Amino acid sequence: MPEIHVRLFAGLHDLVGRRELVLSMPDGATIGQLRDRLGEEYPIVQPLLSTLVCAVDEEYVAPEHVLRDGEDVALIPPISGGS
């Protein structure tokens, strides 16, 4: 099974308690399935899953992107701010 390196940004890493994870995903798994898995393992992040921006090897990708062994995935929640 491919191992995917996942980096968590902003408040997401605070909710999970870690900045990085390594997840084993089945062959042919997508970014969408990785997000679902994250929600199963860390239910506290479920409200954010549909709003996450995902990047693979520093390129933004769609939920349909098929993961390959060793890819680096960044999961970035929306950031709000203002003055």
C-alpha positions in Angstrom: 0.0 0.0 0.0 1.3 3.4 -0.9 2.5 5.6 2.0 1.4 9.2 1.8 3.2 12.0 3.7 0.6 14.5 5.0 1.4 17.9 6.3 -1.3 19.7 8.3 -1.4 23.5 8.3 -3.0 26.3 10.3 -5.6 25.2 12.9 -5.8 21.7 11.4 -2.5 20.7 13.1 -3.8 22.1 16.4 -6.9 19.9 16.2 -5.0 16.7 15.3 -2.1 17.4 17.6 0.6 16.8 15.0 2.0 18.7 12.0 2.8 15.6 9.9 1.3 12.2 9.4 2.1 9.2 7.3 -1.0 7.3 6.0 -1.0 4.0 4.2 -3.7 4.3 1.5 -4.9 1.6 -1.0 -3.7 1.6 -4.6 -5.7 4.1 -6.6 -6.8 6.1 -3.6 -7.7 9.8 -4.2 -7.3 13.0 -2.3 -11.0 12.8 -1.4 -10.5 9.4 0.1 -7.5 10.6 2.1 -9.7 13.4 3.5 -12.4 10.9 4.4 -9.8 8.7 6.2 -8.5 11.7 8.1 -12.0 12.4 9.2 -12.5 8.8 10.4 -9.2 8.8 12.4 -9.7 12.4 13.7 -13.4 13.1 13.9 -12.8 16.6 15.3 -11.6 17.7 11.8 -14.8 16.5 10.0 -16.4 20.0 9.8 -13.3 21.3 8.0 -12.9 18.5 5.4 -15.0 19.9 2.6 -13.2 23.3 2.9 -9.6 22.0 2.8 -7.3 23.1 0.0 -5.1 20.2 -1.0 -1.7 20.3 -2.7 0.5 17.5 -3.8 4.2 18.2 -4.1 3.4 21.9 -3.9 0.8 21.9 -6.7 -2.9 22.4 -5.9 -5.0 19.3 -6.9 -8.7 18.3 -7.1 -10.2 15.7 -4.8 -10.1 13.3 -7.7 -6.3 13.3 -7.9 -5.0 9.7 -7.6 -2.2 9.4 -4.9 1.1 7.7 -5.6 3.5 6.2 -3.1 5.7 8.8 -1.4 3.7 11.9 -2.4 3.7 14.8 -0.1 0.2 16.1 0.6 -0.5 19.5 2.2 -3.9 20.0 3.7 -4.7 23.7 4.3 -7.9 24.9 6.0 -9.4 28.2 4.9 -7.7 31.1 6.6 -9.8 34.2 7.5 -8.5 37.4 8.6 -8.9 41.1 8.1 -8.3 44.4 9.7 
